Amino acid sequence: MWRTLTQGLADREGYYLGGQVALLFIGMQLESMRAWFWIACGIALLSLLGWLAALARRRWVADTPTSQIASAAQGYVELIGRGKELDGLPLLSPYNALPCLWYRHIVERRDGSDWRGSSNWRQVSHETSTSYFLLDDGSGQCAIDPEGAEVLSIRKTRWGDNNERHTQWLLLAEESIYVLGQFRTHGFVEERNWGSEAVKTLLAEWKKDRPQLLKRFDLDGDGEISLKEGELARRAARREIDRRRREAAPAADWHLMSHPGGDRPFLITNMAPEKFTRRYLWFAIGHLTAFFAALAWAAYAYEMAL
């Protein structure tokens, strides 16, 4: 139930809020002030963790400058651009086949009523797309791998009847999309393979065919490769490596944005940056307020339990 309430929030904030709601619900079923003391302590702990998480995410967003795709450094960066379909192939949402870049779709069924008499909805399926899409900021294009991302979308629709309902979030082509994550240019880490080691490897291959090596570089015909002739061979190998690198460059020159690993957030959203940074600020304020309220309630419950 609480996961439905928190869909559309960043995942961690959703889990913290869901945990708080669950503990509060449990507490309402109990009459023991001793139990309420421990429940209030649990809510305070979750509130503290939620406050720290919201502040950390707001700081990552605020402190990471926006980069251009064509000149972005390898590593953790922020990009803003227009979403585009990869190779012109649209992704279709699972329920109504709408063309999109990304979707999250959940199905819920009515499962009686809760203690307040309100309908209780039980989630029966949850599907999130992981297909790549492109981000274009005018300076270049970057492939986005959304797997593991916290995606916030303003495009939410809900439909159904009294017994079953569907909720869907979408990212659409040509809308402005913000991404914060790990940026890599394909082939960047392999640059060392085009350096001196590549020249040595190529020379070693040439030496295996000694007759051909002598034919090419034994200028004085003495059957040996002198220092001068060896230098000519190295220069020829360098030119060959440069030629191979130029031929490989078009295929290797593509960019990818993906999960950074560790505790750094991987965020994708079609909200304006200032809008969702304000959301994180309100998350932090809400969690901090809940923290102090839970501490006060824990103190009261402790006194009443004595």
Phi and psi in degrees as GROMACS dihedral restraints (atoms count N, CA, C in turn):
[ dihedral_restraints ]
;  ai    aj    ak    al  type     phi  dphi    fc
    3     4     5     6     1   -67.6    20    10
    4     5     6     7     1   -26.0    20    10
    6     7     8     9     1   -66.3    20    10
    7     8     9    10     1   -33.3    20    10
    9    10    11    12     1   -64.1    20    10
   10    11    12    13     1   -39.5    20    10
   12    13    14    15     1   -64.1    20    10
   13    14    15    16     1   -28.1    20    10
   15    16    17    18     1  -105.8    20    10
   16    17    18    19     1     4.2    20    10
   18    19    20    21     1   -60.5    20    10
   19    20    21    22     1   138.1    20    10
   21    22    23    24     1    97.0    20    10
   22    23    24    25     1   -17.6    20    10
   24    25    26    27     1   -82.1    20    10
   25    26    27    28     1   161.5    20    10
   27    28    29    30     1   -57.2    20    10
   28    29    30    31     1   143.5    20    10
   30    31    32    33     1   -54.5    20    10
   31    32    33    34     1   -48.9    20    10
   33    34    35    36     1   -65.0    20    10
   34    35    36    37     1   -42.1    20    10
   36    37    38    39     1   -61.9    20    10
   37    38    39    40     1   -37.4    20    10
   39    40    41    42     1   -62.6    20    10
   40    41    42    43     1   -42.1    20    10
   42    43    44    45     1   -65.4    20    10
   43    44    45    46     1   -41.4    20    10
   45    46    47    48     1   -63.6    20    10
   46    47    48    49     1   -47.0    20    10
   48    49    50    51     1   -64.8    20    10
   49    50    51    52     1   -39.5    20    10
   51    52    53    54     1   -62.1    20    10
   52    53    54    55     1   -40.5    20    10
   54    55    56    57     1   -64.7    20    10
   55    56    57    58     1   -38.8    20    10
   57    58    59    60     1   -64.6    20    10
   58    59    60    61     1   -43.8    20    10
   60    61    62    63     1   -63.2    20    10
   61    62    63    64     1   -41.2    20    10
   63    64    65    66     1   -63.2    20    10
   64    65    66    67     1   -44.7    20    10
   66    67    68    69     1   -63.8    20    10
   67    68    69    70     1   -40.5    20    10
   69    70    71    72     1   -63.3    20    10
   70    71    72    73     1   -40.1    20    10
   72    73    74    75     1   -63.4    20    10
   73    74    75    76     1   -42.4    20    10
   75    76    77    78     1   -62.0    20    10
   76    77    78    79     1   -43.1    20    10
   78    79    80    81     1   -61.1    20    10
   79    80    81    82     1   -34.6    20    10
   81    82    83    84     1   -69.3    20    10
   82    83    84    85     1   -18.4    20    10
   84    85    86    87     1   -88.0    20    10
   85    86    87    88     1    -8.3    20    10
   87    88    89    90     1  -110.0    20    10
   88    89    90    91     1   155.1    20    10
   90    91    92    93     1  -114.2    20    10
   91    92    93    94     1    -0.8    20    10
   93    94    95    96     1   -86.4    20    10
   94    95    96    97     1   124.9    20    10
   96    97    98    99     1   -69.2    20    10
   97    98    99   100     1   -27.8    20    10
   99   100   101   102     1   -64.1    20    10
  100   101   102   103     1   -43.3    20    10
  102   103   104   105     1   -63.7    20    10
  103   104   105   106     1   -39.3    20    10
  105   106   107   108     1   -63.4    20    10
  106   107   108   109     1   -32.0    20    10
  108   109   110   111     1   -61.4    20    10
  109   110   111   112     1   -48.2    20    10
  111   112   113   114     1   -69.9    20    10
  112   113   114   115     1   -34.7    20    10
  114   115   116   117     1   -64.6    20    10
  115   116   117   118     1   -43.1    20    10
  117   118   119   120     1   -62.9    20    10
  118   119   120   121     1   -37.8    20    10
  120   121   122   123     1   -64.1    20    10
  121   122   123   124     1   -40.7    20    10
  123   124   125   126     1   -63.9    20    10
  124   125   126   127     1   -41.9    20    10
  126   127   128   129     1   -63.6    20    10
  127   128   129   130     1   -39.3    20    10
  129   130   131   132     1   -62.9    20    10
  130   131   132   133     1   -41.7    20    10
  132   133   134   135     1   -64.4    20    10
  133   134   135   136     1   -46.7    20    10
  135   136   137   138     1   -61.9    20    10
  136   137   138   139     1   -37.3    20    10
  138   139   140   141     1   -65.0    20    10
  139   140   141   142     1   -40.3    20    10
  141   142   143   144     1   -65.1    20    10
  142   143   144   145     1   -44.4    20    10
  144   145   146   147     1   -64.3    20    10
  145   146   147   148     1   -40.6    20    10
  147   148   149   150     1   -64.2    20    10
  148   149   150   151     1   -39.5    20    10
  150   151   152   153     1   -61.5    20    10
  151   152   153   154     1   -46.4    20    10
  153   154   155   156     1   -63.7    20    10
  154   155   156   157     1   -41.4    20    10
  156   157   158   159     1   -64.8    20    10
  157   158   159   160     1   -43.2    20    10
  159   160   161   162     1   -65.5    20    10
  160   161   162   163     1   -41.7    20    10
  162   163   164   165     1   -64.8    20    10
  163   164   165   166     1   -40.4    20    10
  165   166   167   168     1   -63.2    20    10
  166   167   168   169     1   -43.0    20    10
  168   169   170   171     1   -66.9    20    10
  169   170   171   172     1   -40.3    20    10
  171   172   173   174     1   -63.0    20    10
  172   173   174   175     1   -38.0    20    10
  174   175   176   177     1   -67.6    20    10
  175   176   177   178     1   -41.6    20    10
  177   178   179   180     1   -60.2    20    10
  178   179   180   181     1   -43.3    20    10
  180   181   182   183     1   -67.3    20    10
  181   182   183   184     1   -45.7    20    10
  183   184   185   186     1   -69.3    20    10
  184   185   186   187     1   -33.9    20    10
  186   187   188   189     1   -90.8    20    10
  187   188   189   190     1    -7.4    20    10
  189   190   191   192     1   -99.9    20    10
  190   191   192   193     1   113.7    20    10
  192   193   194   195     1   -70.9    20    10
  193   194   195   196     1   153.5    20    10
  195   196   197   198     1   -73.8    20    10
  196   197   198   199     1   131.3    20    10
  198   199   200   201     1  -107.8    20    10
  199   200   201   202     1   158.6    20    10
  201   202   203   204     1   -92.1    20    10
  202   203   204   205     1   138.8    20    10
  204   205   206   207     1   -58.0    20    10
  205   206   207   208     1   -42.0    20    10
  207   208   209   210     1   -66.0    20    10
  208   209   210   211     1   -26.0    20    10
  210   211   212   213     1  -122.7    20    10
  211   212   213   214     1    11.1    20    10
  213   214   215   216     1   -66.0    20    10
  214   215   216   217     1   140.2    20    10
  216   217   218   219     1   -74.2    20    10
  217   218   219   220     1   153.6    20    10
  219   220   221   222     1   -71.4    20    10
  220   221   222   223     1   126.3    20    10
  222   223   224   225     1   138.0    20    10
  223   224   225   226     1  -151.4    20    10
  225   226   227   228     1   -84.3    20    10
  226   227   228   229     1   114.7    20    10
  228   229   230   231     1  -138.7    20    10
  229   230   231   232     1   170.3    20    10
  231   232   233   234     1  -119.1    20    10
  232   233   234   235     1   130.4    20    10
  234   235   236   237     1  -127.0    20    10
  235   236   237   238     1   146.3    20    10
  237   238   239   240     1  -134.4    20    10
  238   239   240   241     1   128.8    20    10
  240   241   242   243     1  -167.3    20    10
  241   242   243   244     1  -168.8    20    10
  243   244   245   246     1   -94.1    20    10
  244   245   246   247     1   133.7    20    10
  246   247   248   249     1   -75.0    20    10
  247   248   249   250     1   140.0    20    10
  249   250   251   252     1  -137.7    20    10
  250   251   252   253     1   153.3    20    10
  252   253   254   255     1   -71.9    20    10
  253   254   255   256     1   144.4    20    10
  255   256   257   258     1   -78.8    20    10
  256   257   258   259     1   121.0    20    10
  258   259   260   261     1    57.5    20    10
  259   260   261   262     1    26.2    20    10
  261   262   263   264     1    71.2    20    10
  262   263   264   265     1    12.0    20    10
  264   265   266   267     1  -101.1    20    10
  265   266   267   268     1   111.4    20    10
  267   268   269   270     1   -75.2    20    10
  268   269   270   271     1   145.5    20    10
  270   271   272   273     1   -86.9    20    10
  271   272   273   274     1   140.9    20    10
  273   274   275   276     1  -110.2    20    10
  274   275   276   277     1   131.8    20    10
  276   277   278   279     1   -64.5    20    10
  277   278   279   280     1   148.1    20    10
  279   280   281   282     1   -70.7    20    10
  280   281   282   283     1   -28.2    20    10
  282   283   284   285     1   -91.2    20    10
  283   284   285   286     1   -50.3    20    10
  285   286   287   288     1  -116.2    20    10
  286   287   288   289     1    12.1    20    10
  288   289   290   291     1    55.7    20    10
  289   290   291   292     1    40.7    20    10
  291   292   293   294     1   -80.3    20    10
  292   293   294   295     1   133.8    20    10
  294   295   296   297     1   -65.1    20    10
  295   296   297   298     1   132.3    20    10
  297   298   299   300     1  -156.2    20    10
  298   299   300   301     1   175.6    20    10
  300   301   302   303     1   -97.4    20    10
  301   302   303   304     1   -31.3    20    10
  303   304   305   306     1  -155.7    20    10
  304   305   306   307     1   149.7    20    10
  306   307   308   309     1  -145.8    20    10
  307   308   309   310     1   153.6    20    10
  309   310   311   312     1  -128.6    20    10
  310   311   312   313     1   130.3    20    10
  312   313   314   315     1  -136.5    20    10
  313   314   315   316     1   125.9    20    10
  315   316   317   318     1  -124.2    20    10
  316   317   318   319     1   148.5    20    10
  318   319   320   321     1  -120.2    20    10
  319   320   321   322     1   131.8    20    10
  321   322   323   324     1  -127.1    20    10
  322   323   324   325     1   148.0    20    10
  324   325   326   327     1  -122.1    20    10
  325   326   327   328     1   146.6    20    10
  327   328   329   330     1   -69.7    20    10
  328   329   330   331     1   131.3    20    10
  330   331   332   333     1  -131.2    20    10
  331   332   333   334     1    65.7    20    10
  333   334   335   336     1    75.4    20    10
  334   335   336   337     1  -154.8    20    10
  336   337   338   339     1  -130.0    20    10
  337   338   339   340     1   155.0    20    10
  339   340   341   342     1   -88.0    20    10
  340   341   342   343     1  -172.5    20    10
  342   343   344   345     1   -65.2    20    10
  343   344   345   346     1   -18.1    20    10
  345   346   347   348     1   -92.8    20    10
  346   347   348   349     1    -3.7    20    10
  348   349   350   351     1    90.4    20    10
  349   350   351   352     1     1.5    20    10
  351   352   353   354     1   -82.8    20    10
  352   353   354   355     1   154.9    20    10
  354   355   356   357     1   -63.0    20    10
  355   356   357   358     1   137.3    20    10
  357   358   359   360     1  -105.9    20    10
  358   359   360   361     1   118.6    20    10
  360   361   362   363     1  -104.7    20    10
  361   362   363   364     1   131.9    20    10
  363   364   365   366     1  -110.0    20    10
  364   365   366   367     1   126.3    20    10
  366   367   368   369     1   -73.1    20    10
  367   368   369   370     1   128.7    20    10
  369   370   371   372     1  -112.2    20    10
  370   371   372   373     1   -19.2    20    10
  372   373   374   375     1  -156.4    20    10
  373   374   375   376     1   152.0    20    10
  375   376   377   378     1  -148.7    20    10
  376   377   378   379     1   123.5    20    10
  378   379   380   381     1  -133.9    20    10
  379   380   381   382     1   131.2    20    10
  381   382   383   384     1  -128.6    20    10
  382   383   384   385     1   131.4    20    10
  384   385   386   387     1   -73.7    20    10
  385   386   387   388     1   151.6    20    10
  387   388   389   390     1  -127.9    20    10
  388   389   390   391     1    14.6    20    10
  390   391   392   393     1   -72.4    20    10
  391   392   393   394     1   143.6    20    10
  393   394   395   396     1   -66.9    20    10
  394   395   396   397     1   152.3    20    10
  396   397   398   399     1  -142.2    20    10
  397   398   399   400     1   174.0    20    10
  399   400   401   402     1  -107.1    20    10
  400   401   402   403     1   150.3    20    10
  402   403   404   405     1  -120.0    20    10
  403   404   405   406     1   127.9    20    10
  405   406   407   408     1  -121.8    20    10
  406   407   408   409     1   118.2    20    10
  408   409   410   411     1  -109.3    20    10
  409   410   411   412     1    14.3    20    10
  411   412   413   414     1    93.1    20    10
  412   413   414   415     1   -29.3    20    10
  414   415   416   417     1   -93.0    20    10
  415   416   417   418     1   -17.3    20    10
  417   418   419   420     1   172.1    20    10
  418   419   420   421     1  -177.0    20    10
  420   421   422   423     1  -123.0    20    10
  421   422   423   424     1   147.0    20    10
  423   424   425   426     1  -133.9    20    10
  424   425   426   427     1   131.7    20    10
  426   427   428   429     1   -76.5    20    10
  427   428   429   430     1   137.4    20    10
  429   430   431   432     1  -111.7    20    10
  430   431   432   433     1   121.9    20    10
  432   433   434   435     1   -99.5    20    10
  433   434   435   436     1   102.7    20    10
  435   436   437   438     1   -79.3    20    10
  436   437   438   439     1    -0.4    20    10
  438   439   440   441     1   -62.6    20    10
  439   440   441   442     1   127.5    20    10
  441   442   443   444     1    83.7    20    10
  442   443   444   445     1     1.7    20    10
  444   445   446   447     1   -82.2    20    10
  445   446   447   448     1   153.1    20    10
  447   448   449   450     1   -92.5    20    10
  448   449   450   451     1   108.0    20    10
  450   451   452   453     1  -105.0    20    10
  451   452   453   454     1   124.4    20    10
  453   454   455   456     1  -112.4    20    10
  454   455   456   457     1   122.1    20    10
  456   457   458   459     1  -127.8    20    10
  457   458   459   460     1   138.1    20    10
  459   460   461   462     1   -85.0    20    10
  460   461   462   463     1    -9.3    20    10
  462   463   464   465     1   -92.5    20    10
  463   464   465   466     1    87.4    20    10
  465   466   467   468     1  -118.8    20    10
  466   467   468   469     1   131.2    20    10
  468   469   470   471     1  -130.3    20    10
  469   470   471   472     1   148.4    20    10
  471   472   473   474     1  -138.6    20    10
  472   473   474   475     1   136.8    20    10
  474   475   476   477     1  -151.7    20    10
  475   476   477   478     1   163.5    20    10
  477   478   479   480     1   150.8    20    10
  478   479   480   481     1  -158.3    20    10
  480   481   482   483     1  -132.2    20    10
  481   482   483   484     1  -160.4    20    10
  483   484   485   486     1   -71.7    20    10
  484   485   486   487     1   -18.4    20    10
  486   487   488   489     1  -111.2    20    10
  487   488   489   490     1   -22.4    20    10
  489   490   491   492     1  -145.5    20    10
  490   491   492   493     1   139.7    20    10
  492   493   494   495     1  -139.7    20    10
  493   494   495   496     1   151.6    20    10
  495   496   497   498     1  -117.2    20    10
  496   497   498   499     1   139.6    20    10
  498   499   500   501     1  -128.7    20    10
  499   500   501   502     1   134.9    20    10
  501   502   503   504     1  -137.7    20    10
  502   503   504   505     1   135.2    20    10
  504   505   506   507     1  -116.0    20    10
  505   506   507   508     1   141.0    20    10
  507   508   509   510     1  -133.9    20    10
  508   509   510   511     1   152.0    20    10
  510   511   512   513     1  -113.9    20    10
  511   512   513   514     1   131.6    20    10
  513   514   515   516     1  -111.5    20    10
  514   515   516   517     1   155.3    20    10
  516   517   518   519     1   -64.2    20    10
  517   518   519   520     1   146.0    20    10
  519   520   521   522     1    75.0    20    10
  520   521   522   523     1    -0.8    20    10
  522   523   524   525     1   -91.2    20    10
  523   524   525   526     1   157.8    20    10
  525   526   527   528     1   -71.5    20    10
  526   527   528   529     1   129.2    20    10
  528   529   530   531     1  -128.7    20    10
  529   530   531   532     1   136.1    20    10
  531   532   533   534     1  -104.8    20    10
  532   533   534   535     1   134.8    20    10
  534   535   536   537     1  -134.6    20    10
  535   536   537   538     1   132.9    20    10
  537   538   539   540     1  -125.0    20    10
  538   539   540   541     1   115.0    20    10
  540   541   542   543     1  -175.2    20    10
  541   542   543   544     1  -161.5    20    10
  543   544   545   546     1   -89.8    20    10
  544   545   546   547     1   120.3    20    10
  546   547   548   549     1  -102.1    20    10
  547   548   549   550     1   129.6    20    10
  549   550   551   552     1  -136.7    20    10
  550   551   552   553     1   139.6    20    10
  552   553   554   555     1   -97.2    20    10
  553   554   555   556     1   122.2    20    10
  555   556   557   558     1   -58.3    20    10
  556   557   558   559     1   126.2    20    10
  558   559   560   561     1    97.2    20    10
  559   560   561   562     1    -9.9    20    10
  561   562   563   564     1   -61.0    20    10
  562   563   564   565     1   -44.2    20    10
  564   565   566   567     1   -72.0    20    10
  565   566   567   568     1   -15.3    20    10
  567   568   569   570     1   -92.1    20    10
  568   569   570   571     1     8.2    20    10
  570   571   572   573     1   -57.3    20    10
  571   572   573   574     1   -34.1    20    10
  573   574   575   576     1   -62.1    20    10
  574   575   576   577     1   -23.5    20    10
  576   577   578   579     1   -70.6    20    10
  577   578   579   580     1   -11.2    20    10
  579   580   581   582     1  -100.8    20    10
  580   581   582   583     1     7.9    20    10
  582   583   584   585     1   -97.0    20    10
  583   584   585   586     1  -146.4    20    10
  585   586   587   588     1   -62.8    20    10
  586   587   588   589     1   -32.8    20    10
  588   589   590   591     1   -63.7    20    10
  589   590   591   592     1   -37.1    20    10
  591   592   593   594     1   -66.0    20    10
  592   593   594   595     1   -38.6    20    10
  594   595   596   597     1   -64.0    20    10
  595   596   597   598     1   -44.8    20    10
  597   598   599   600     1   -62.0    20    10
  598   599   600   601     1   -41.7    20    10
  600   601   602   603     1   -63.1    20    10
  601   602   603   604     1   -41.9    20    10
  603   604   605   606     1   -67.6    20    10
  604   605   606   607     1   -40.8    20    10
  606   607   608   609     1   -62.2    20    10
  607   608   609   610     1   -39.2    20    10
  609   610   611   612     1   -63.1    20    10
  610   611   612   613     1   -37.5    20    10
  612   613   614   615     1   -65.0    20    10
  613   614   615   616     1   -41.5    20    10
  615   616   617   618     1   -64.2    20    10
  616   617   618   619     1   -37.2    20    10
  618   619   620   621     1   -67.3    20    10
  619   620   621   622     1   -21.7    20    10
  621   622   623   624     1   -67.1    20    10
  622   623   624   625     1   -26.8    20    10
  624   625   626   627     1  -107.8    20    10
  625   626   627   628     1    76.6    20    10
  627   628   629   630     1   -61.3    20    10
  628   629   630   631     1   -44.0    20    10
  630   631   632   633     1   -55.1    20    10
  631   632   633   634     1   -42.1    20    10
  633   634   635   636     1   -69.2    20    10
  634   635   636   637     1   -36.8    20    10
  636   637   638   639     1   -62.1    20    10
  637   638   639   640     1   -45.6    20    10
  639   640   641   642     1   -65.5    20    10
  640   641   642   643     1   -37.6    20    10
  642   643   644   645     1   -62.0    20    10
  643   644   645   646     1   -35.0    20    10
  645   646   647   648     1   -84.3    20    10
  646   647   648   649     1   -38.8    20    10
  648   649   650   651     1  -121.6    20    10
  649   650   651   652     1    -7.5    20    10
  651   652   653   654     1   -83.4    20    10
  652   653   654   655     1    82.6    20    10
  654   655   656   657     1   -69.4    20    10
  655   656   657   658     1   -33.4    20    10
  657   658   659   660     1   -91.6    20    10
  658   659   660   661     1    -2.8    20    10
  660   661   662   663     1    69.4    20    10
  661   662   663   664     1    24.1    20    10
  663   664   665   666     1   -89.8    20    10
  664   665   666   667     1     4.7    20    10
  666   667   668   669     1    80.0    20    10
  667   668   669   670     1     7.8    20    10
  669   670   671   672     1  -132.1    20    10
  670   671   672   673     1   157.3    20    10
  672   673   674   675     1  -101.4    20    10
  673   674   675   676     1   109.5    20    10
  675   676   677   678     1   -75.4    20    10
  676   677   678   679     1   175.8    20    10
  678   679   680   681     1   -60.5    20    10
  679   680   681   682     1   -41.8    20    10
  681   682   683   684     1   -66.0    20    10
  682   683   684   685     1   -42.9    20    10
  684   685   686   687     1   -68.6    20    10
  685   686   687   688     1   -33.9    20    10
  687   688   689   690     1   -64.6    20    10
  688   689   690   691     1   -37.8    20    10
  690   691   692   693     1   -65.7    20    10
  691   692   693   694     1   -38.2    20    10
  693   694   695   696     1   -62.1    20    10
  694   695   696   697     1   -39.4    20    10
  696   697   698   699     1   -65.2    20    10
  697   698   699   700     1   -40.9    20    10
  699   700   701   702     1   -64.7    20    10
  700   701   702   703     1   -39.7    20    10
  702   703   704   705     1   -65.3    20    10
  703   704   705   706     1   -38.4    20    10
  705   706   707   708     1   -65.5    20    10
  706   707   708   709     1   -39.7    20    10
  708   709   710   711     1   -65.3    20    10
  709   710   711   712     1   -39.8    20    10
  711   712   713   714     1   -61.5    20    10
  712   713   714   715     1   -43.4    20    10
  714   715   716   717     1   -63.4    20    10
  715   716   717   718     1   -38.5    20    10
  717   718   719   720     1   -66.4    20    10
  718   719   720   721     1   -40.4    20    10
  720   721   722   723     1   -64.4    20    10
  721   722   723   724     1   -42.7    20    10
  723   724   725   726     1   -61.7    20    10
  724   725   726   727     1   -39.3    20    10
  726   727   728   729     1   -64.0    20    10
  727   728   729   730     1   -45.1    20    10
  729   730   731   732     1   -62.4    20    10
  730   731   732   733     1   -37.7    20    10
  732   733   734   735     1   -66.2    20    10
  733   734   735   736     1   -41.9    20    10
  735   736   737   738     1   -63.0    20    10
  736   737   738   739     1   -39.4    20    10
  738   739   740   741     1   -68.5    20    10
  739   740   741   742     1   -33.8    20    10
  741   742   743   744     1   -82.9    20    10
  742   743   744   745     1   -19.5    20    10
  744   745   746   747     1   -57.3    20    10
  745   746   747   748     1   -46.2    20    10
  747   748   749   750     1   -59.0    20    10
  748   749   750   751     1   -38.2    20    10
  750   751   752   753     1   -74.4    20    10
  751   752   753   754     1   -27.9    20    10
  753   754   755   756     1   -90.6    20    10
  754   755   756   757     1   -15.9    20    10
  756   757   758   759     1   -85.2    20    10
  757   758   759   760     1    71.0    20    10
  759   760   761   762     1  -137.8    20    10
  760   761   762   763     1   150.6    20    10
  762   763   764   765     1  -111.5    20    10
  763   764   765   766     1   149.4    20    10
  765   766   767   768     1  -137.7    20    10
  766   767   768   769     1   135.5    20    10
  768   769   770   771     1  -115.0    20    10
  769   770   771   772     1   127.6    20    10
  771   772   773   774     1  -148.8    20    10
  772   773   774   775     1  -173.1    20    10
  774   775   776   777     1   -64.8    20    10
  775   776   777   778     1   132.1    20    10
  777   778   779   780     1   -79.2    20    10
  778   779   780   781     1   -12.2    20    10
  780   781   782   783     1    77.3    20    10
  781   782   783   784     1   167.4    20    10
  783   784   785   786     1    66.9    20    10
  784   785   786   787     1  -150.3    20    10
  786   787   788   789     1   -94.1    20    10
  787   788   789   790     1    -3.9    20    10
  789   790   791   792     1   -70.6    20    10
  790   791   792   793     1   136.8    20    10
  792   793   794   795     1   -73.5    20    10
  793   794   795   796     1   149.0    20    10
  795   796   797   798     1  -115.8    20    10
  796   797   798   799     1   103.5    20    10
  798   799   800   801     1  -114.0    20    10
  799   800   801   802     1   137.2    20    10
  801   802   803   804     1  -134.7    20    10
  802   803   804   805     1   128.9    20    10
  804   805   806   807     1  -154.6    20    10
  805   806   807   808     1   152.8    20    10
  807   808   809   810     1  -102.1    20    10
  808   809   810   811     1    13.5    20    10
  810   811   812   813     1   -83.7    20    10
  811   812   813   814     1   154.9    20    10
  813   814   815   816     1   -66.7    20    10
  814   815   816   817     1   140.1    20    10
  816   817   818   819     1   -53.2    20    10
  817   818   819   820     1   -41.1    20    10
  819   820   821   822     1   -66.1    20    10
  820   821   822   823     1   -26.5    20    10
  822   823   824   825     1   -72.9    20    10
  823   824   825   826     1   -46.8    20    10
  825   826   827   828     1   -80.7    20    10
  826   827   828   829     1   -19.1    20    10
  828   829   830   831     1   -69.1    20    10
  829   830   831   832     1   -33.6    20    10
  831   832   833   834     1   -65.6    20    10
  832   833   834   835     1   -35.7    20    10
  834   835   836   837     1   -61.0    20    10
  835   836   837   838     1   -44.0    20    10
  837   838   839   840     1   -62.9    20    10
  838   839   840   841     1   -36.6    20    10
  840   841   842   843     1   -63.8    20    10
  841   842   843   844     1   -42.8    20    10
  843   844   845   846     1   -68.0    20    10
  844   845   846   847     1   -35.6    20    10
  846   847   848   849     1   -58.0    20    10
  847   848   849   850     1   -46.7    20    10
  849   850   851   852     1   -62.5    20    10
  850   851   852   853     1   -44.6    20    10
  852   853   854   855     1   -63.1    20    10
  853   854   855   856     1   -42.8    20    10
  855   856   857   858     1   -62.8    20    10
  856   857   858   859     1   -44.4    20    10
  858   859   860   861     1   -64.3    20    10
  859   860   861   862     1   -39.6    20    10
  861   862   863   864     1   -66.9    20    10
  862   863   864   865     1   -39.9    20    10
  864   865   866   867     1   -62.5    20    10
  865   866   867   868     1   -44.1    20    10
  867   868   869   870     1   -63.4    20    10
  868   869   870   871     1   -35.3    20    10
  870   871   872   873     1   -60.0    20    10
  871   872   873   874     1   -50.2    20    10
  873   874   875   876     1   -69.3    20    10
  874   875   876   877     1   -36.5    20    10
  876   877   878   879     1   -64.3    20    10
  877   878   879   880     1   -40.7    20    10
  879   880   881   882     1   -66.6    20    10
  880   881   882   883     1   -39.3    20    10
  882   883   884   885     1   -62.2    20    10
  883   884   885   886     1   -42.2    20    10
  885   886   887   888     1   -64.2    20    10
  886   887   888   889     1   -41.5    20    10
  888   889   890   891     1   -67.7    20    10
  889   890   891   892     1   -37.0    20    10
  891   892   893   894     1   -62.8    20    10
  892   893   894   895     1   -41.5    20    10
  894   895   896   897     1   -63.7    20    10
  895   896   897   898     1   -42.8    20    10
  897   898   899   900     1   -64.2    20    10
  898   899   900   901     1   -45.7    20    10
  900   901   902   903     1   -63.1    20    10
  901   902   903   904     1   -37.5    20    10
  903   904   905   906     1   -63.4    20    10
  904   905   906   907     1   -43.8    20    10
  906   907   908   909     1   -64.5    20    10
  907   908   909   910     1   -39.8    20    10
  909   910   911   912     1   -71.6    20    10
  910   911   912   913     1   -26.7    20    10
  912   913   914   915     1   -80.0    20    10
  913   914   915   916     1   -15.9    20    10
